[in-house]
Amino acid sequence: MSKMDEVNAHIHQQSSISSDSNGEETMKVESIPLPLDKRICLVGSLINDNVVCKAAQTFGVPVITSEDGCEYVDEKSSKTVFVLDPFDDDVYNILCKQRQSILGPIALQQLANKKEKLPDNTRPLYNLAMTGVVMCFTGFRNKDDLMNLVPLVHHMGGSIRKDMSAKVTHLIANVSGGEKYHYAATFKVPVVHQSWVLSSWEQRNDLEFCATMDVFVAQHKLKPFHGTRVCFFGFPEEEEKHMTEVLEANGGTLTNIDDPVCSHVVVDESAVAERPETSSKTYVVKAEWFWTSVQKQISLDEKDYLFDDYIEQQVLSPTRRESHQATPSSASRRKRKRLQETLSSLALQPSPSIHKRRSSVSDAGLLSVSGSFLDCTASPDKVLNEFPEVSPAVDAPRKGLTARQQVFLELVQTESNYVNILHTIMIMFKKHLEEMPEEEALLNNTELKMIFGNLPPIYETHSKMLEELRWASSHWSEELSIGNIILKYSTDLLKAYPAFVNFFEEMKETLLQCDGSKPRFHAFLKACQTRPECGRQTLQDLLIRPVQRLPSISLLLNDISKNTAKTNSDHAALGQALAALKEVMTHINEDKRKTEGQRVMFDIFNDIDNCP
């Protein structure tokens, strides 16, 4: 094709991308008093590409053609923009070394479609897929990897910074962790794998492709344990197997504690008392770090979860220290002292699984929800062991406490424990899940309502009742009426419990289904389970407590009644309270049967509707 007629056109000078000596890019706007006339030179096979030729004509500048463009390199009268493809042959290399303005055919078409002016680019620009992207790199030890990635970023219109700043839009990381990584996590800068750049370049000829599309970026998000070598220490075999599967699914590699390049040792703090010996560069962290990182899909700062800090806290905690050093005889002494301690502290003491808790309802079956609320035949004596042992501050004799007061203190302590468990569910689980930003939500509104919707009335009623029980404890006299306190709240209990008990199985089914199908929710539950407030119990374990509580209160009231003189006015009140509780539990059973009957009828109607 012969050289086409040149049409003079003046174009305002636009921003150019330049690089300083340390490789950090800056955007500079240069004012040129007398700008050179621009022209487009189509090179090689693009001469015969009608689509590219048509796009070139839209800029209103002369369009010329050449087999290699070399004859126009030294011309000083015009600024030539060379359009060529590919970006890796000899023609490209020659023009690039002479710092000519180079565009790819895709960039030319995209600029034409957007009706934008020709850029004054000093770097070859193949397309606009990364326009506006400012990225930073971290964790790359092999310079060859960077040498391959950097030109591709520039070819797609992106720019690079040496350090993280407010201008950086994406961090490309080769390993999770480090200063830049945690900066990005803090300021919610997307952290992506190098595959984001490589995959974008593979789609370089797609006119509509944009590398910053949320769905596309999400596909290349760096997994939270990418590049880490993790050892699990002190966990039961089944739990370690499960954690290994989660680790590998999230980009990590399992190793052993003797591995000199082991990056993390995750410790089960409930089973390990001393810091394991590791390399000085190895992080020794609690299990909460692992599970919370999975939940948030970002490797959290290890400094907030160090096992060393946990050990230090245990050393400073007299309660925990005595618990770990207990012998059978010291445990017996604590039992003799615990009632006096209860007088001074009614706060919740979680019941870790290592201290098996004996409830007023048998621990093995713990009152099956499908059974009756009235089917509770455990010995009332067992309620004395329902709450965990507490370490006494003073060694005081028990002879000052009547049998009636002793059992009442058991009631107050177990009620305090119960309310604290409800508080943990309401705050650590329900409130936290409900307040998550929409883009980070672990459960939808329907799932939240199904799992937690019937709990607030129970929590509110027992919180109020506990206040009155505590007041009675601190103002104790044998004439105080315990029965009247329970009677006062019997109506509220009747309103609060049926909905929870009737739909307990549905709630449990929803919880298990979400736990099994939502990896981030599963990780959230596991992280919560490691915290002291949960006593290493699962959310399902905690949610069964309301099912147990009314029978437990009934047993304690019965025991208090046995130790209350018939001449005491509270004896009659306790009888009325027991009758009221029995009525509440009877109503719950009847209501539950009705609900189950309606559910059966609903299933029958469904079967009929689905008949062919």
Sequence and secondary structure as in RCSB ss.txt:
>XXXX:A:sequence
MSKMDEVNAHIHQQSSISSDSNGEETMKVESIPLPLDKRICLVGSLINDNVVCKAAQTFGVPVITSEDGCEYVDE
KSSKTVFVLDPFDDDVYNILCKQRQSILGPIALQQLANKKEKLPDNTRPLYNLAMTGVVMCFTGFRNKDDLMNLV
PLVHHMGGSIRKDMSAKVTHLIANVSGGEKYHYAATFKVPVVHQSWVLSSWEQRNDLEFCATMDVFVAQHKLKPF
HGTRVCFFGFPEEEEKHMTEVLEANGGTLTNIDDPVCSHVVVDESAVAERPETSSKTYVVKAEWFWTSVQKQISL
DEKDYLFDDYIEQQVLSPTRRESHQATPSSASRRKRKRLQETLSSLALQPSPSIHKRRSSVSDAGLLSVSGSFLD
CTASPDKVLNEFPEVSPAVDAPRKGLTARQQVFLELVQTESNYVNILHTIMIMFKKHLEEMPEEEALLNNTELKM
IFGNLPPIYETHSKMLEELRWASSHWSEELSIGNIILKYSTDLLKAYPAFVNFFEEMKETLLQCDGSKPRFHAFL
KACQTRPECGRQTLQDLLIRPVQRLPSISLLLNDISKNTAKTNSDHAALGQALAALKEVMTHINEDKRKTEGQRV
MFDIFNDIDNCP
>XXXX:A:secstr
               EEEE TTS EEEE    SS  EEEEEEEGGGGG HHHHHHHHTT S EEEESSSGGGTT 
SSEEEEEE S SSSHHHHHHHHTT EEE HHHHHHHHHTT      SS B  STTTT EEEEES   HHHHHHHH
HHHHHTT EE SS  TT  EEEESSS SHHHHHHHHTT  EE THHHHHHHHTTT TT  TT HHHHHHTB  TT
TT EEEEES  HHHHHHHHHHHHHTT EE  TT TT  EEEE TTT  S     TT EEEEHHHHHHHHHHTS  
 GGGGBHHHHHHHHHH HHHHHHHH  HHHHHHHHHHHHHHHHH  S     TTS    SS TTT   TTS TT 
  S GGGGGGSS     SS   STTS HHHHHHHHHHHHHHHHHHHHHHIIIIIIIHHHTS GGG SS HHHHHH
HHTTSHHHHHHHHHHHHHHHHHHHT  TT  HHHHHHHHHHHHHHHHHHHHHTHHHHHHHHHHHHHH HHHHHHH
HHHHTSGGGTT  HHHHHTHHHHHHHHHHHHHHHHHHTS TTSHHHHHHHHHHHHHHHHHHHHHHHHHHHHHHHH
HHHHHHHHHT  
